[in-house]
Amino acid sequence: MKHKTATLSQLQSFAPDFSELKAQLGKFNFFRSVRMQTMETRHSNVLAFLLDSKETHRLGNAFAQAFFSAVFANAGKEIAERMQLGGEREVGDFFQKGGFRFLIEREHPFIDENGKRRFIDLLLIAEDPTYPVLICIENKVMSFQHDGQLEAYEKHVLSLKKYENYKKLFLYLTPTKEIVGGDQWIKISYEPVLQALDETLMKYPQVDNEVKIYLTHYQEIIRRDIMNNDPIIRQLCAKLYNPEREVYQTIFKYMLGSEKEALTGAIVEKLDALRNIGEIELISSSTKSNHTEFKFVTKSLLEILPYEESQKKTRVWQSQSRIVYEIVVTNSDGFPDKITFCAVLVTGDNAIDNQFTPQIINICNAHRKEFRLGDKPIERTEKQKHNKLLTKIYNEGNGLSVPDSITDGEFLRDLEKGIDAFINDLKEHLETVLKNEITSTSMPSTPAQP
């Protein structure tokens, strides 16, 4: 018994002291208690509350002024160009004279040109008509732009006759790195929100205690859960991690394996279910050090671009001009951190490929904005003509950021919905365009077999 006690004592002496880190992680936070960390709508509600000078926080326009000043400091030149103002100083003067006071509209509803009902997260309308400005803010926390929403929001706002003489500013607020769609949108991080909270707390130490707690808790949740940059937690983690780096890396390697399996298993299960009901045809999946790919095609795409019966055995990559849909899980430090969706064109050098590929590329270039491909046109290089290489022809922004716990049921449900949304978006846009614009005379003579 003494020997056992001594052994336990020795083991405890080697165990790291997590008490400081546990104390930090265990601190009460109102926003975390209502599980707001990844709830985009609630973050937008908080921002609307803080940006409204007439709200019960009794801070007036302090937060709005601090927030937009931080935004101007990071993107002033770009904002001046979009708002057609003389320069960064004129941007600041324009907003300063307008008092940073706005009428705030949440979830502004409208019907887009395709009859789809949409909602803009935040519309800020200047109270002072002498300095008319309309600010459109799309807020993303654990998701990505999708379904051409930014382009639709932009088009709607620019068409509002009531505000046709207002200067327009479009801000895409997100902690993630992604390419922003639309012509007018400016991407900003959550750093200006954090800076505005810091400045407001510093300038108003006499603020009501309830409001101070509210601001402090929101400040904490952004640092810890949105930006992953809480300095105290980072320091404590480094203190624990650095001396035993190899031990922790081994733990992460083995434990994260089960998390990866839960994620890839959920994707495989969903794709398999779609295959069983005849919605898609699975092609392949592969895992590399920094990402995992799942490739498939829809049966509706095969009807638009059928393959010849002679190609059936080798149609995965040798089926000329085949468009392939991909779900890609990227890893950061061995842990899945992002899921993206896209469509690619497989190129090669043969008669059917030379017949199809230029036509598909021309169609995609004519619909670059709808397919969210950026400004640079697709070009088929000589190298691509002689190798079966992939060319991205559709970049669906309906992606997902992976939370700390992949086994979280809510995330896996969102993932399933994300896959459905991706496929529906492909059918609505890419496949509809291809069906309407690919000439029937260019089709292979022998249709695909079911």
Secondary structure, 3 states (H helix, E strand, C coil): CHHHHHHHHHHHHHCCCCHHHHHHHCCCCHHHHCCCCCCHHHHHHHHHHHHCCCCCCCCCCHHHHHHHHHHHHHHHHHHHHHCCCCCHHHHHHHHHHHCCCEEEEEEEEEECCCCCEEEEEEEEEECCCCCCEEEEEEECCCECCCCCHHHHHHHHHHHCHHHCCCEEEEEEECCCCCCCCCCCEEEECCHHHHHHHHHHHHHCCCCCHHHHHHHHHHHHHHHHHHCCCCHHHHHHHHHHHHHHHHHHHHHHHHHHHHHHHHHHHHHHHHHHHHHHCCCEEEEEEEECCCEEEEEEEEHHHHHHCCCCHHHHHHHHHHCCCCEEEEEEEEEECCEEEEEEEEEEEECCCCHHHHHHHHHHHHHHHHCCCCCCCCCCCCCCCHHHHHCCCEEEEEEEEEEEECCCCCCCHHHHHHHHHHHHHHHHHHHHHHHHHHHHHCCHHHCCCCCCCC
